[in-house]
Amino acid sequence: QVQLEESGGGLVQAGGSLRVSCAASGRTFTPYVMGWFRQAPGKEREFVGSLIWANSYTFSADSAKGRFTISRDNAKNTVYLQMMSLKPEDTAVYYCAARARISGWGWRNEDDYEYWGRGTQVTVSS
């Protein structure tokens, strides 16, 4: 079984930065893709970005381009979401997800992923 655990969420002022992490544990597992999603109160969960584990190639939602960066540390089996210039509308629970299947492109949908973390709250105050 694969477990994903997010950390690093918290309260930050508008314009500030925050980095959230997602560590994978459990059986030996090398993901094909890692993804980040978020869900704001009263809204559906939405795609933030994804990263191909083998070469760190990334995809980003339009709302994240230029402000959010996804990276990974292979030795720590951890993926990061670095967020800058945060806005109150970025307030959400941020989830990481992992895909084992070697297929597809972009991976912007929830059902592209087999494993999910429980999420970490990010709150941006105005």
N, C-alpha and C positions, 0 to 999 in steps of 0.2 A: 504494500500500500504506500502511496505517495502522500505526504503531507506538505502543505504550503502554509507558511506563517508570515503574515505581514507585520511590520513594526515601523515605528518612526512617525506615526501620525501625531497630530496635536493641534494646538491653536496658534495661528500666526496672523499678523496684521496684513492688510492689503498691501501689495507691493513687495512683500517678503518672500523668502524662499524656504523650502522644506524638502527633505529627501526621505522617501519611504522605501523600505526594503522588503524583499520577499525571499525567505529561505526555504529551500526544498529539502526534505528529509524523508526517511523511510527506506524502501528498497533502493538498490542501485538504480539510478534513474538519470538519464540524460534527455532533457526535453528537446523536441524539435523546435518548438516556439514557446516563448513566454509572452503573456499578454497582461495588460493593465486595463481595468474597467473601473467605472465609478458609478455610484448611485446617489443622487441627491434626494432629499425628502420629497415624497410625492411624485417622483419621476422614475422612469424606467432606467435600468442599468445601461450605461453607454460605454462604448469603446473609447479608450484613451490612446493606446499604442501597443505595438507588438515588436518582438525582437526575435530574430532567427538565432538560435543559440550557437550554431556552428561558426558564424561569421559576424555576429552582432549587427547585421543589417536590420534597420528599424522601419516601421511604418507608424505614422501618427495621425490622429484625428485632427481635423482642421482647428478645433478649439485648443489643441496642444502644440501645434507647430510654432516653433520659435520660442516657446516658453518651457516646454517639458522635454526632458531627455531621458531615454531608457538606456541602461547599460547593464553589464553583468560581470560577475567575478566567478570564473569557472572553478577556482580552487575552493571557494566558499559555497558553491552551488546557490548563489544568490543573485537576484536581479533587482535593480534599483530604478526608481522613478524620481528623478531630480526635477523639482518644480520651482520655477522662478516667476517673478512678477505676478504673484498670486492675486486673484480677484475674489470677491465674496461669492461669485457664482461658481467658483471651484470647490466650494464647500460640499462635501460628499463623503460617503464611505468608499474607500479605494480598495479594490480587490485585485489580487494577482491570480493568474490562471496559467495552466501548463497544458501543452498539447504534445502527445507522444507520436501521433500519426504523421508520417512523412508524406504530406500531400498538401495541395492547396496553395493559396497566396493571400497575403494581407491579414487574414484571420481576424476579421472585424466583428464576428458574431459570437455570441455566447456558446452556441453549440459547436464551435470550432475547437473547444477545449474540453478535456476530460477531467481535469483536476482544478479545484478552486480553494483559495484560502478563505478565511472568515471575514477578512476586511479590517481596515484600520480607518478611524475617523480623522478627517482633515477638516478643520474649521477655519475659515478666513474671515476675520472681522474687518469691518469697514472703518 
